[in-house]
Amino acid sequence: MKLIYILTLLLCCQLLAAQNPPEGEPENIIPNPSFELYASPPIGWFYKGEHYTTVMKYWSSATNASPDVFGPKVRVPAHWEEKGFGKQQPHTGLSMSGITVYGCGQGKPHCREYIQIQLSEPLVLGQSYLAEMWVSHLPKSLRTNNLGFYFSREKTEEITDGLLNFSPQVKADDVLEGKNGKWLKVSGRFNADTEAEYLVIGNFSPDSTTLTKPADEGSLPFGYYYIEDVLVKKIPPILPIPVPEDDLTKAKLEPGKAVPLRDIYFEHDKCELMPRSFVELKKLLKLMRENPQLAIEVCGHTDSIGEDEYNQTLSEKRARAVAEYLTGNGIHASRTRFKGCGSAQPVATNNTPQGRQLNRRVEFIVMQTE
């Protein structure tokens, strides 16, 4: 029991250090970079992309294929364990992810698997970035190259279980081969040519243009790699972030006015704020601190899908989460109220996905300015 406590304490210290770099050091904008956090208890082996998405916190499968999670409570089925799955030790911590990166020409189902995450802040146009991850191949699998990073503005939700034909900003040109379970670093620099919000990791090249090298003894007909410690951070000089005219920091604070909060994200059907939300919430916090007489009412809204009572409750919990962020960061509770409006106040049609997305929102009403 004492050993477990010490290991847990060390893991927490590692996570805290990763999330709080030394002052002046650019932040890693990848939430849960070493796959230690779970959204729900592991469910054993994965056969659909939605299984990975349900279990791994903040990460998702970009397609219908099924990436894997390896951790203390994940049991690998015997017939896959015989092939060596799950025997690798994580690079850090207790967990890691795994994806198939080659094998379409051999007829393997789910011959390409991709993991995806929303960045904690969008890329800044023209800014130089470092993208990095640690990988280790399944010993009996083919070694390959082309494993890389693709940054995009929109979330990828393809119904395929095969190749995503994208152009990665960073990839491994050489075959990735580390003997005896050695972890290898895939790393590269790039200049952001779009204000990307999402990162997808995988092999974006067909089998015909992917180099392979067989295992020492009896290769499996596919390539498989474990993924760990994903890092994306700015490389100095740090460019200023452009401030648009409709930015929250420029909002006119008039009593009774409704002010939208942009880019507030919650986990699906939950009230937990996603890391990307804190870009906007930090602006709101700054606004409250600079205007000490400002009092607001936070309002949560949903689309019309689902029962009215459920939507009302969910919208109230989400509004509460925003208010609690403010009070948790030093804003007195008397300056914040919250309420849920459910689906009663749509700003767009609920007949299209785009309209429903607009209706799922958080805003605040200015109650007092003096």
Order of alpha helices (4+ residues) and beta strands (2+ residues): alpha-alpha-beta-beta-alpha-beta-beta-beta-beta-beta-beta-beta-beta-beta-beta-beta-alpha-beta-alpha-beta-alpha-beta
